[in-house]
């Protein structure tokens, strides 16, 4: 596993640009958006608001019954793009299994002068809202969080927070985390081409790099990455895997064979590779 500090500027930039490693990015994302639009026509999808800002909203898909757990997804987009409404495609199989499905909307770093901390604050408020609204919506206040790409980074940031303090009325609400293809140390990110729109000082790099934080040893984490992702994304996966293993965090790990950075998240469905891995992981906790 190569040290990122040994890469040239050009090499580091290349490894954070997905086009080289996932040339079908547009096709895959377009397919996910199309499937999500079809979901909105096929099942109940309820819009909700968790804060006062225009983008502090989300989509809630309830099952037919009452009392099921919640699956909450935080989408990716390199901290500058993506929409939660385009990640509704997993809802039918999750709700058919008796669980609620939630996809959060939130702002981008471009809305906050290149800063990521406000994004973390938004998804924290969003998840807190989902937990507190669970019973009123007929759900169990037990949440399984899913994050992909930059959304996996945001989810990992939430995993390092003390939810017993944040939502004391439901101290054990956050039950598991699926972290898929994320960047968990912002220092190399700050030296990549993403420095053109991200504004990360040393304090924010330290505070918002999950690899430099402590994880709750009681909460299971399911860690995944695609086989055909860039060496840097594979390195983030391996480094976090080692940290979690050393810390005694309950961990299931998986490298998705034959899949790139975007193909892996599109398989988050009942018969897809990521969906099967996630269901097998849940069955073990």
For each residue, the residues with C-beta under 8 A, 3 or more apart:
1: 234 235 238 239
2: 6 7 231 235
3: 6
4: 7 12 188 191 232 235
5: 188
6: 2 3
7: 2 4 11 12 15
8: 11 12
9: 12 13 191
10: 13 14
11: 7 8 14 15
12: 4 7 8 9 15 16 188 191 192 232
13: 9 10 16 17 192 193
14: 10 11 17 20 230
15: 7 11 12 192 230 231 232 233
16: 12 13 183 189 192 193 194 230 232
17: 13 14 20 193
18: 21 22 25 230 261 262
19: 22 23 25
20: 14 17 23 230
21: 18 228 229 230 260 261
22: 18 19 25 28 228 229 260 261 262 263
23: 19 20
24: 27 28 260 262 263
25: 18 19 22 28 29 261 262
26: 29 30
27: 24 30 31
28: 22 24 25 31 32 262 263 266
29: 25 26 32 33 86 262
30: 26 27 33 34
31: 27 28 34 35 266
32: 28 29 35 36 86 87 89 265 266
33: 29 30 36 37 86
34: 30 31 37 38
35: 31 32 38 39 88 89
36: 32 33 39 40 85 86 87 88 89
37: 33 34 40 41
38: 34 35 41 42 89
39: 35 36 42 43 45 61 88 89 91 92
40: 36 37 43 45 85 88
41: 37 38
42: 38 39 92
43: 39 40 61 91 92 95
44: 61 62
45: 39 40 59 60 61 88 91
46: 59 60 61 62
47: 57 58 59 60
48: 57 58 59 60 129 133
49: 56 57 58
50: 56 57 58 104 125 126 128 129 130
51: 56 122 125 126 129
52: 56
53: 56 107 122
54: 57
55: 105 106 107 111 122
56: 49 50 51 52 53 105 106 122 125 126
57: 47 48 49 50 54 105
58: 47 48 49 50 84 102 103 104 105 126 130
59: 45 46 47 48 84 85 88 102 103 105
60: 45 46 47 48 100 101 102 137
61: 39 43 44 45 46 88 91 94 95 100 101 102
62: 44 46 95 100 137 138 139
63: 68 94 95 96 97 98 99 100
64: 95
65: 68 98
66: 138
67: 138 139 140
68: 63 65 98 99 100 139 140
69: 99 100 139 140 142 143 144 175
70: 99 100 101 102 130 134 139 140 141 142 143 144
71: 90 94 99 100 101 102 143 144 146
72: 102 103 104 127 130 143 144 145 146
73: 84 87 90 101 102 103 104 145 146 147 148 151
74: 104 106 123 145 146 147 148 151 152 154 155
75: 82 83 84 86 87 103 104 148 149 151
76: 82 147 148 149 150 151 152 181 265
77: 80 81 82 83 108 149 150 151
78: 81 149 150 194
79: 108 109 116 119 150 153 194 198
80: 77 108 109 110 197
81: 77 78 108
82: 75 76 77 86 87 108 150 151
83: 75 77 86 87 105
84: 58 59 73 75 87 88 103 104 105 106
85: 36 40 59 88 103 105
86: 29 32 33 36 75 82 83
87: 32 36 73 75 82 83 84 90 103
88: 35 36 39 40 45 59 61 84 85 91 101 103
89: 32 35 36 38 39 92 266 269
90: 71 73 87 93 94 101 268 269 275
91: 39 43 45 61 88 94 95 101 103
92: 39 42 43 89 95 96
93: 90 96 97 269 270 275
94: 61 63 71 90 91 97 99 100 101
95: 43 61 62 63 64 91 92 98 99 100 101
96: 63 92 93 270
97: 63 93 94
98: 63 65 68 95
99: 63 68 69 70 71 94 95 144
100: 60 61 62 63 68 69 70 71 94 95 134 137 139
101: 60 61 70 71 73 88 90 91 94 95
102: 58 59 60 61 70 71 72 73 130
103: 58 59 72 73 75 84 85 87 88 91
104: 50 58 72 73 74 75 84 123 126 127 130
105: 55 56 57 58 59 83 84 85
106: 55 56 74 84 119 122 123 126
107: 53 55 111 112 118 119 122
108: 77 79 80 81 82 111 112 119
109: 79 80 112 114 115 116 119 197 198 199
110: 80 114 197
111: 55 107 108 118
112: 107 108 109 115 116 117 118 119
113: 199
114: 109 110 197 198 199 200
115: 109 112 118 119 198 199 200 204
116: 79 109 112 119 120 186 198 200 204 208
117: 112 120 121 204 207 208
118: 107 111 112 115 121 122
119: 79 106 107 108 109 112 115 116 122 123 154
120: 116 117 123 124 154 157 158 208
121: 117 118 124 125
122: 51 53 55 56 106 107 118 119 125 126
123: 74 104 106 119 120 126 127 154 155 158
124: 120 121 127 128 158 161 166
125: 50 51 56 121 122 128 129
126: 50 51 56 58 104 106 122 123 129 130
127: 72 104 123 124 130 131 143 145 158 174
128: 50 124 125 131 132 166 167
129: 48 50 51 125 126 132 133
130: 50 58 70 72 102 104 126 127 133 134 143
131: 127 128 134 141 143 167 170 173 174
132: 128 129 141 167 169 170
133: 48 129 130 136 137
134: 70 100 130 131 137 139 140 141 142 143 170 173
135: 138 139 140 141
136: 133
137: 60 62 100 133 134
138: 62 66 67 135
139: 62 67 68 69 70 100 134 135
140: 67 68 69 70 134 135
141: 70 131 132 134 135 170 173
142: 69 70 134 172 173 175
143: 69 70 71 72 127 130 131 134 173 174 175
144: 69 70 71 72 99 175 176 177 178 282
145: 72 73 74 127 155 158 159 174 176 177 178
146: 71 72 73 74 155 177 178 180 268 278
147: 73 74 76 151 152 153 154 155 156 177 178 179 180 182
148: 73 74 75 76 151 152 180 181 182 264 265
149: 75 76 77 78 152 153 180 181 182 261 265
150: 76 77 78 79 82 153 154 182 183
151: 73 74 75 76 77 82 147 148 154 155 182
152: 74 76 147 148 149 155 156 179 180 181 182 183 184
153: 79 147 149 150 156 157 182 183 184 186 210
154: 74 119 120 123 147 150 151 157 158
155: 74 123 145 146 147 151 152 158 159 177 179 182
156: 147 152 153 159 160 177 179 182 184 210 240
157: 120 153 154 160 161 208 210 213
158: 120 123 124 127 145 154 155 161 174
159: 145 155 156 174 177 179 210 215 216 219 221
160: 156 157 210 213 214 215 216
161: 124 157 158 166
162: 165 166 216
163: 166 167 171 173 174
164: 167 168 171 172
165: 162 168
166: 124 128 161 162 163
167: 128 131 132 163 164 170 171 173
168: 164 165 171
169: 132
170: 131 132 134 141 167 173
171: 163 164 167 168
172: 142 164 175
173: 131 134 141 142 143 163 167 170
174: 127 131 143 145 158 159 163 177 219
175: 69 142 143 144 172 219 220 285
176: 144 145 219 220 221 222 281 282 285
177: 144 145 146 147 155 156 159 174 219 220 221 222
178: 144 145 146 147 222 224 278 281
179: 147 152 155 156 159 182 221 222 223 224 240
180: 146 147 148 149 152 224 225 264 265 268 274
181: 76 148 149 152 224 225 226 229 233 237 261 264 265
182: 147 148 149 150 151 152 153 155 156 179 236 240
183: 16 150 152 153 186 188 189 232 233 236
184: 152 153 156 209 210 211 236 239 240
185: 188 189 209 210 211 212 236 239
186: 116 153 183 189 190 200 204 205 208 209
187: 190 191 205 209
188: 4 5 12 183 185 191 192 232
189: 16 183 185 186 192 194 195 198 200
190: 186 187 194 195 198 200 205
191: 4 9 12 187 188 195
192: 12 13 15 16 188 189 195
193: 13 16 17 196
194: 16 78 79 189 190 197 198
195: 189 190 191 192 198 200
196: 193
197: 80 109 110 114 194
198: 79 109 114 115 116 189 190 194 195
199: 109 113 114 115
200: 114 115 116 186 189 190 195 204 205 208
201: 204 205
202: 205 206
203: 206 207
204: 115 116 117 186 200 201 207 208
205: 186 187 190 200 201 202 208 209
206: 202 203 209 212
207: 117 203 204
208: 116 117 120 157 186 200 204 205
209: 184 185 186 187 205 206 212 213
210: 153 156 157 159 160 184 185 213 215 240
211: 184 185 239 240 243
212: 185 206 209
213: 157 160 209 210
214: 160 247
215: 159 160 210 219 221 243 244 247 249
216: 159 160 162 219 249
217: 247 248 249 250
218: 250
219: 159 174 175 176 177 215 216 249 250
220: 175 176 177 249 250 251 252 281 285
221: 159 176 177 179 215 244 249 250 251 252
222: 176 177 178 179 251 252 253 254 277 278 281
223: 179 237 240 241 244 251 252 253 254
224: 178 179 180 181 237 253 254 255 256 264 274 277
225: 180 181 229 233 234 236 237 255 256 264
226: 181 229 233 255 256 259 260 261 263 264
227: 255 256 257 258 259
228: 21 22 258 259 260 261 263
229: 21 22 181 225 226 233 234 260 261
230: 14 15 16 18 20 21 233 234 261
231: 2 15 234 235
232: 4 12 15 16 183 188 235 236
233: 15 181 183 225 226 229 230 236 237 261
234: 1 225 229 230 231 237 238 255
235: 1 2 4 231 232 238 239
236: 182 183 184 185 225 232 233 239 240
237: 181 223 224 225 233 234 240 241 253 255
238: 1 234 235 241 242
239: 1 184 185 211 235 236 242 243
240: 156 179 182 184 210 211 223 236 237 243 244
241: 223 237 238 244 245 251 253
242: 238 239 245 246
243: 211 215 239 240 246 247
244: 215 221 223 240 241 247 249 251
245: 241 242 248 249 251
246: 242 243
247: 214 215 217 243 244
248: 217 245
249: 215 216 217 219 220 221 244 245
250: 217 218 219 220 221 285
251: 220 221 222 223 241 244 245
252: 220 221 222 223 277 280 281 284
253: 222 223 224 237 241
254: 222 223 224 277
255: 224 225 226 227 234 237
256: 224 225 226 227 259 263 264 267 273 274 277
257: 227 273
258: 227 228
259: 226 227 228 256 263 264 267 273
260: 21 22 24 226 228 229 263 264
261: 18 21 22 25 149 181 226 228 229 230 233 264
262: 18 22 24 25 28 29 265 266
263: 22 24 28 226 228 256 259 260 266 267
264: 148 180 181 224 225 226 256 259 260 261 267 273 274
265: 32 76 148 149 180 181 262 268 274
266: 28 31 32 89 262 263 272
267: 256 259 263 264 272 273 274 275
268: 90 146 180 265 272 274 275 278
269: 89 90 93 272 275
270: 93 96 275
271: 275 276
272: 266 267 268 269 275 276
273: 256 257 259 264 267 276 277
274: 180 224 256 264 265 267 268 277 278
275: 90 93 267 268 269 270 271 272 278 279
276: 271 272 273 279 280
277: 222 224 252 254 256 273 274 280 281
278: 146 178 222 268 274 275 281 282
279: 275 276 282 283
280: 252 276 277 283 284
281: 176 178 220 222 252 277 278 284 285
282: 144 176 278 279 285
283: 279 280
284: 252 280 281
285: 175 176 220 250 281 282
